[in-house]
Amino acid sequence: MPKTKLIGEVTPEQILQWKDKYGEIFGIVVDGHICYLRKPDRKILGFASVAGKISNVKFNESLLNNAFIGGSEAIKTDDDLFLAACSQLGEIVTMKEAELVKF
């Protein structure tokens, strides 16, 4: 049985192009739709943090909109798809462990 194509799905070649340009690429799949996000940088996180002062929803909306590089636009515009995608956004914001050393 052939794999069902997701709404917004791109080719593996497109993903490789994005990886060359942005580094890590993430996909969020919701109800037959997929969107692709790049790993957020400080600028994207800064915008999201400012928006987050208004509400958590605005934080997620800013993060999704600014890290979005392709796929189904419905994930950004349909409330049900958006809210489902928000549950995964925390997974793309990862930080390395740091250690404070006092001398």
C-alpha positions in Angstrom: 0.0 0.0 0.0 1.5 3.4 -1.0 2.2 6.0 1.7 -0.4 8.7 1.8 1.1 12.1 1.0 0.6 14.7 3.8 -0.8 18.1 3.0 2.3 20.4 2.7 4.8 17.5 2.3 7.9 18.4 0.4 10.6 16.3 -1.3 13.6 14.9 0.4 15.7 17.2 -1.8 13.9 20.2 -0.5 14.6 19.1 3.1 18.3 18.7 2.2 18.4 22.3 0.8 16.8 23.6 4.0 19.3 21.6 6.1 22.2 23.2 4.2 20.7 26.7 4.8 19.3 26.4 8.4 20.9 23.3 10.0 18.4 21.2 11.9 14.9 20.9 10.4 11.8 19.6 12.3 8.5 18.5 11.0 5.2 18.6 12.9 2.5 16.4 11.6 -1.1 17.1 12.6 -4.2 15.4 11.2 -2.8 14.8 7.7 -0.9 18.1 7.5 2.8 18.7 7.9 4.8 21.9 8.5 8.6 22.2 8.5 10.4 24.4 11.1 14.0 25.4 11.4 15.7 25.4 14.7 15.0 28.8 16.2 17.9 31.1 16.7 18.3 33.9 19.3 16.4 36.4 17.0 13.4 34.1 16.7 13.4 33.3 20.4 13.7 37.0 21.2 10.6 37.8 19.2 8.7 34.9 20.8 9.8 36.0 24.3 8.4 39.5 23.7 5.2 38.1 22.4 5.1 35.7 25.3 4.7 38.6 27.7 1.2 39.0 26.2 0.3 35.3 26.4 1.6 31.8 26.0 -0.5 31.5 22.8 1.3 34.5 21.3 4.7 33.0 22.3 3.8 29.8 20.4 2.3 31.7 17.5 5.5 33.9 17.1 7.7 30.8 17.4 5.7 28.9 14.8 5.5 31.8 12.4 9.1 32.7 12.6 10.6 29.2 12.5 8.2 28.1 9.7 10.0 27.4 6.5 7.4 25.4 4.5 4.5 23.0 4.5 0.8 23.3 5.2 -0.2 26.9 6.0 -3.3 25.5 7.6 -1.2 24.6 10.7 -0.7 28.3 11.2 -4.2 29.4 10.5 -6.6 26.6 11.7 -7.0 26.8 15.5 -7.3 23.1 16.0 -4.2 22.3 14.0 -2.3 25.2 15.5 -3.1 24.2 19.1 -2.1 20.6 18.4 1.2 21.8 16.8 1.9 24.0 19.9 2.2 20.9 22.0 5.3 20.0 20.1 7.0 23.4 19.8 8.9 23.0 23.1 10.8 20.1 21.5 12.5 22.3 19.0 13.9 24.7 21.6 16.7 22.7 23.2 19.6 24.0 25.2 23.0 22.6 25.9 24.0 22.0 29.5 26.2 24.7 31.0 28.2 24.7 34.1 29.2 27.7 36.2 32.8 27.5 37.5 33.9 30.0 40.1 37.6 30.8 40.5 
